[in-house]
Amino acid sequence: MTVAAMLALLATGGLAGAAGVPEEHWGKNLAPNPGFELDADGDGVPDGWNLPPGQCAWDAAEKRSGERSLRFTNTDKNVYRLVTAPVGLIPGVRYRISAWVKGKDIRDGDADDQGAGLCVEWSDKDGKWLGGYYPSCKSGTFDWSRLEGETGAVPAEAASAHVVLYLRQHNTGTAWFDDVEVRAIRGAVLAARLVSPAYRATLEAPTRGKGIAAEARVNRREHDLPSGGLKVQAAVVDAAGRTLATSALPLPETEDSARIECRLPDLQAGDYRAMVRLLDAGGRQLAEEKAPLHVAEPAKRKVTLDERGRLVVEGKPFFPLGLYLGPTEDEHLARIAKAGFNTILCYEYGAGKDPRAYLDRAHKHGLKVIYSIKDFYEGSQWYPKQEGMSDLDRVRKYVTELRDHPALLAWYTNDELGPIWMPKLRAAYDLVCQLDPDHPALQVLCVPSQNHLYYEVTDILGVDPYPIPRHPVTMVGEWMEAARAATCSAKPVWCVPQIFQWGNYSKDAKDREPTFEEKRAMVFLGLVHGAQGLIAYSYYDLFKGVDSAAFERRWKEVGAIAADVQRLMPALLEGKEVASDRKGVVRYLALDHGGKTHILVVNTSSSPQDAAVALPRGKWSRRLGPLEAAIALPQ
């Protein structure tokens, strides 16, 4: 495709999939008629935008710049309309989006689902929604404010995209929009990350014979680089900048990425830097990335992560099988432990309650606690308003007071906060690492295209795909694979399976509860796709509904699934993968453990399917019913 043809496609809102990106694309505002000033055909509608009838008008009295803005009013909470415009995005490219917004009485009865905002969304060639990026909205009455954010890379399958201005569903009020921007962000020439040691970039002494490994990706697509002779170099330097170890490898013209290793001499305990450089054929440095590297004296940790990404608790591998909670009284904890769960996560104990008593109760029932400090960021929705404490003061207080408790398993440092929160997330993570070398940090994310941005601010990456009833169960596998790719399979990925119904939150009667088969399939898909921890959402939701018997039915289902996972734990922790299929209609994982094969298999289809697994010692086959998940275990 010529540059002219590509630009023509971009102008119509289509997505280009060519190998390169036109130079004209970088920095250009791709939003059509961003200030709503133009009306070339005189029809009273700003050029380039699709407006819901009867809800929009130009407003010359309220504008952020130019002659006018777009006023959008909704008076009926049962009406949900969007202002949209096609925008030409390119797969693989990241974008910064923004708009200036002014609001009057923008609200909903649900305080957690309010505001005016903007987003971008993309669809495949058949018009199927693939996802998007959604910065935080702003509610109430407020003066001109800029809403903005940075997308991850647009998916390869995307064929069209739109920028969207809106009020959240069920919101009423008036919003004025002006100066919309969608701009491509050119990535760095070189992106590199330390993938070994992955856990807190720390090696134990002695280091002689040990090595580091880095994953390097060269951005040929967005930069004009020499066509041949490129090399990737890895080095370890001390605080004074002296090079202590180095290695290099050529980067073929057909490759954009490489994993490079560097063997170490004996290093004293202390702080170092791992350097990854891109060199041209003459040895000239074109780009450089650096990462911290720590060498520590050998120590016995209460909880750590091993080289396989497994949790190790008091020296033994541990698979977390847990629940997000509401209530934490003894009655509930006893029920949870009896069902086979070993881990709990409750949001509320970061808000001034008695955290040690909570941990004591969990310990009494043999439960480990992922302790939530995810709200300790001023300006976030659930920020506990305690006077005289900064974000980091609060982190320091809870970590130092609770880090020695035997029930503590990990720190929960983020629940779906977007990249705009990165400075606070990084500061909190760094402080947790400094104060508590004995417990890892977990973050759970909901935008797969942004997973890679969090690599250096968490020890464990969790994802929470909740597909039912809006998407196929295979969404679980897709999100898991995206997370594994984003971490280069160097850090553990945990799954948050859906055991709730969206109707508890969406007010949409169509958002039904997942069936038992769907719940089981989602859990097993998480395992097939490599989950090294399962924390289901949520125990509290199981109590919701008008049917007094609903909880008992739901709990029986959840308990049966937990029992299945418990049966598999030895193989999940110690087994060796001997066969897998993570792309087919029937997906499976076969693990050898104790001289026998354990098979997890899931039919992702709503119709019966024949499953067949080729194994080193033979073949296993079975007819699976719709959405059936099965275990083949030794008798």
Secondary structure, DSSP 8 states (H G I E B T S, - for coil): --HHHHHHHHHTTB----SS--GGGBT-B-SSSTTS---TT-SSS-TT-B--TTTEEEESSS-SSSS-EEEEEE--TT---EEEEE----TT-EEEEEEEEEEEEEE-SSTTS--EEEEEEEE-TT--EEEEE----B-EEEEEEEEEEE-----TT--EEEEEEEE-TT-EEEEEEEEEEEEEE---SEEEEEEES-STTEEES--TT-EEEEEEEE-TTTS---SS--EEEEEEE-TT--EEEEEEEE--TT-SEEEEEEE-----SEEEEEEEEEE-TT--EEEEEEEEEEEE-----SEEE-TTS-EEETTEEE--EEEEES--SHHHHHHHHHTT--EEEESGGGSSS-HHHHHHHHHHTT-EEEEE-TT-STTSTT----TT--HHHHHHHHHHHHTT-TTEEEEEEEES--GGGHHHHHHHHHHHHHH-TTS-EEEEES-GGGGGGGGGG-SEEEE----TTTS-TTHHHHHHHHHHHHTTT-S-EEE--B-S-THHHH--TT-----HHHHHHHHHHHHHTT-S-EEEB-TGGGG-SS-TTHHHHHHHHHHHHHHHHHHHHHHHHH-EEEEEESSSSEEEEEEEETTEEEEEEEE-SSS-EEEEEEETTEEEEEEE-TT-EEEE---
